[in-house]
Amino acid sequence: MSGMDKLSLVREFWNETPCDGQATYALRAQFRYRKEPWLLPFLDRVAATCQCILEVGCGQGTDGVTLSQRMRPGSQYIGVDMSEVSLARARAAAQEVRDSLRVTPAFRLENAEQLSFADNSFECVLSVGALHHSQETERAIAEVRRVLVPGGTAFVFLYRTMAPKVFVAHALRAMQRCLDLVLRTDRAIYRVLRRLKIGDRAGTAIYECFGVPILRSYSHRSMRALFRDFSALKLSSHGSGLPLPTMNRRFDRLASNPLGYLWLAEAVK
């Protein structure tokens, strides 16, 4: 399969199943921040410290709109994504809560591996769980670094290989590939789940396990290699992703969650 074909499949998947499929920003935010209670304090920190933010892989704009409600007036937020459907919903989300916005967010169609912005354009670049689905994740990280101003910070979340949730996701994907090989189908389980609208109740992560064309994860060593061109790097892990809310809250209070399924790379250019 050519690179362009794979890119088209990735775009098709996110157009079919935008991340967190609820109908409105209010419902998506409620679902997202209840599921990931550590995420709101993190966004508060970013909003308090950054005045010019680019979010790469903004999806339906849930975090972007939330940031725009918290950033200082006069700041700038731009969210980019390759899914036209997600971007349309992001713009609708901003309209839904326009009276509560401190900053008017802008949403643009972009490929993370070929950003249209000039070198040294942004104080902060944010990417929450998107670039591990990139065709060339290393190239996307290089683009993140390129558009940062010298001394600027990238906050990039990527899947952590050793986490229980990620291990299960890889196992389910292997099962899907075996089934497709036997039945000569294309992502059969994913298509059944979509027909049953399982993601409407369980969240679109279940679709991701079976349907997303690319899903990578990283060890501590491979994260350091991925961000080797930055001048400073701090790694921590977040989000248990377990069906045990009390345990999730307990681990999410830690500075670095030992069960966390997401690495946070805080990388300074």
N, C-alpha and C positions, 0 to 999 in steps of 0.2 A: 504494500500500500504506500502511495506517495505521501510526502509531507502535507501537500495541500489537501489530499483526501482525508487524512487524519484530522487536520484542522477543521475541515467541514463537518466531520463527525462530532468533534467536540462542541462546535457551535450548535449543531443540531440537537445534541443532548441537552444543553443548557436552555435552548429555546423551548424544548419539550417539557423540561422539568426544572424551572428556575428554583434556585436554592430557597428553601422554606416557602411552601406553596400556598400559604394562606392568602385570602383575597385582599386584605388591606394592610397598610403599614401597622396599624394598631394591633391587629391580630398577629402579624409576623413578629413584631417587637415583643409582645407578650410571650409568644412561644419561644423565641430565641433567647431572651434574657432569663427566662425561668429555667430553660434547659442548660444555659451556660451562665451561671450567676457571677462568675469571675470576669465576664466580658464588660459589663457596664463600668466597674471601677477602672478597668484598663482604658476604656474610651474616655472616661473623665480625665485621666492623666494625660492622654494624648491631646485632648481639647484644651487643657490648661497650659500645655507647654508648646504647642505648635500653632502657628498662624497661617501657614501655607501648606496644605495637605493634598497630596495626590493619593487616591486609593485605587490600586490595581486589582481588578476582579471584584468590582463593587456589587455584582449581582443585582438584586432588586432594591438596593440602596438602603437597606435597613440600618446598617451601621453608619452610612454616610449621612442620612437624615438625622439619626441620633446625635452624631457629632455636630451637625449644623444647628442643633438645638442647644448645644453646650459651648461652642467656640465663642471667642470674644468677637463682638461686632467689628467689622472691618477686616476680618480674617477671610481666607479663601479655601474652599473645598472643591475639588474636582474628582469625580468618580468615573473610572473607565471600565468597560467590559466588552466582550466580543459577542454577547447575546443581545440582539435587538429587542427581544421580548422582555428580558430582564430590565433593560434600560427604559423601555416605555413604562414599566411598572415602577421603576425608581422615580421617574419624573412625576408619575401620578401620586406616589407616596409623599413627595415634597409638597405637592399641591394640597394633599389631604390635611397636612399639619402646618400649612404656610404661616398661620398666625403665631405659631410658637417658635419659628425659626429665627435665630440670631444672624445666620449667614444663609444666603441663597445658594444651595448646591447646584453645581453644573455636572451633567452626566453626558459622556461622550463614548462613541463607538471606537474602540481601539483594540489592536493586538498587542498583548503584553510583551511580545518578543520584538516588536518594532514600534515603539512609542513615537508619536509625532512631536513630542515636546523637545525644546532645545536643551542642550547640556546645562547643568547647574540651574535648574528652574524651580526646585521645590525644597523647602526646609525639611519636610517630612514626607516619606512615602510609606503607606500602609497597605498591607495585603493580608487578608484573613482567610486562610484555607483555600487559596485559589491556585497558586503557582505550581503545586504538586500535580495539577491536571494539565499543565502546559506541555506542548509538544517538545520544547527545549527549555527546561527549567533553568539551566545555567545561563542561557541567553537572556531569559526574562530577568534574572537577578542582575546580570550585567547592565540591562536597561534601567533597572531600579537605581543602580549606582550612578549611571551616567546622568540621570535627570536630577539627582540630589545636588544641592549646593555643597561645597567643601565644608566639612564639619556637620552636615545634615545627618539625620538619623532615619534609617529604614526600620520599620516594625513589620516583620514578615513571619507569618504563621504557616508551618508546613507539618505534614503528618510525621509522627514519631514511630519508627518501626517497632520498638519494643513495647508499645502500649497494647493492652488487651483488646481495645476496640479496633485498632488497626490490624492486629493479627487476625481477628475474626473477619474483617473486611477482605483481607488477602485470601483467606481460606474460602470465603463465599465466592470470590471471583474465580478461584481455581476450580471450584465445583461447577460454576457457570460455564467455563471454558470446556470442561470435560463433557458436560451435557450437550453443549452445542456441537462438539466434535462427533458424538455418538448420533445425535438426531439430525445433524447437518442443518442446524438453525443458526440464527443470529440473535444472541442475548435473549433466549427464550424466557427465562425467569423474569427478567426485567420487563418484558412486554406483558406478561401475565400480571405482574404487580401493578403496572400502569393501568391495565384494563379494570382491575379491582379497586383502583384509587387508594392503594395502601398508604401512599405517601401523604395523603390528606390527613390521615390520623397519626401516623408514626413519624412524619417528617421525611423530607426528600433524601436524607442520608441512606435510607434503605434502597432507593433507586440507584444511588451512587455506587453502592456495593456491587450491583449487578450490571449497571448500564453505562457508566461513564467510560469513555474509550481509554483514558489514561489515568492511572492512580499510582503515584509514587510515594515512598516514605523514606525517612532518613534516620541514620544513626547519629550519635554525637560526633563521630569522626567525619562522616560525610557532610554534616552541617558545617563543620569548620572548613572543610574543603570548598564547599559551595560559596562561602562568604570570605574566602581567603584574600580577596583584593580590597576589602574594607580595612580601615586603620584600627578599628576596635570592634569586638564582638562579645556580647553577653547572651548566653543561652539559658532559657528556663522552659519548663513544660507545664501545660495547663489543660484543664477539661477532662474529667474522668470519663464522661460519656457512658456511664453505667446506669442501668434502670434502678438505681438506689439513691434517691434524692438526699437522704441524710448523710450517706457516705460521700456523695459528690460534694456537698457543702463543706464537710469536714476537710477533705483534701484540697478543695479549692481555696481555703483560707491560707494555705501554705504558699510561700514565695515561688516554689517550684513543686508541682504536683508529681509524685513518683508514678502515678498511674496515667498521667496526662497523655492524651493522644495527639496534642499539638505542641511542636516546638515553637517558642517565640524567639526569633533572632532579632536582637536590638543591635543593629550594625551601623557604625558611624563611618562616613566616607572620609 
